[in-house]
């Protein structure tokens, strides 16, 4: 089939939330309860996600970005420096600025695009308050090496926003550092339509994050008092509407993951032996999370692959433009050759539990047809 004929067929979307009767029923129950803010369902989601993710105190929040920002606030990053990778969604860098800290971008390893522990150790100074480790594409960072590189004084915070289910040496991500931030936006699996969560290991951090996420209001009495508000906070809590969808998705996770694993196998089979494309190669200590599937087109071939797929009705995107190259981050720009090369090679493919076997097969065939 030619590219023009394929493009006229309904396209394969990059994102399609896997929502069904369970989520619709849960939303109806939440609406019928008469309470749409942060309430009993949000607290139930916190308990369910803590158990799902491997433990730790959970605070359900409005987004993964809010989770990162409040983790940095709890870590005392305001006024200091925070080391992270440039090869991430800009939300990671925004969270650092929103927490009143200075971003320090370090280069990544040339193979997987993960934050390089040696670069972190070289960049660490007395002003470093935290290191944000981004589990890019669902592949966990080398957390033991990053813990050593961060030193004793800097907090180690995990960005797990595309890494649900990932493991490092058998241990679940989000429980390896001082805190782990997760996202449940519409393009994620599991999704809560929108929202995020923070897993924390320190009770004091949990109390601080919970306070800041409710506008800094400490009092809950009927009559307000002057001492109820002593710090600046934000309205950053997850709503019950998001929470009930998240609870339903966690209950369905085995089925959702089975669908994602089927898609991953189909894509890897299409890429096996491909002369111009490569599937990700995982480290021996890593279990990748199934929130994204990224294919690599070496030699800067990502743009050509994206055009090829879109011409065949398959949505695809270069998703990891380096943060330090955005105009906003010009003051913190420096030469980071690995990140500046890799982003041009990494293409995100359609990857969702709601994709049909026919859509997956169509994407796999389009990959096979790519000629570089």
Buried (B, 14 or more C-beta within 10 A) or exposed (E): EEEEEBEEEEBBEBBBBBBEEBBEEBBEEBEEEEBEEBBEBBBBBBEBBBEBBBEBBBBBBBBBBBBBBBBBBBBBBEEBBBBBBBBBBBBBBBBBBBBEBBBBBBBBBEEBBBBBBEBBBEBBEEEBBBBBBBBBBBBBBBBEBBBBBBEEEBBBBBBBBBBBBBBBBEBBBBBBBBBBBBBBBEBBBBBBBBBBBBBBBBEEBBBBBBBBBBBBBBEEEEEEEEEEBEEEBBEBBBBBBBBBBBBBBBBBBEEBBEBBEBBBEBBBEBBEEBEBBEBBEBBEBBBBBBBBBBBBBBEEBBEBBBEBBBBBBBBBBBBBBBBBBBEEBEEBBEEBEBBBBBBBBBBBBBBBBBBEEEBBBBBBBBBEBBEE
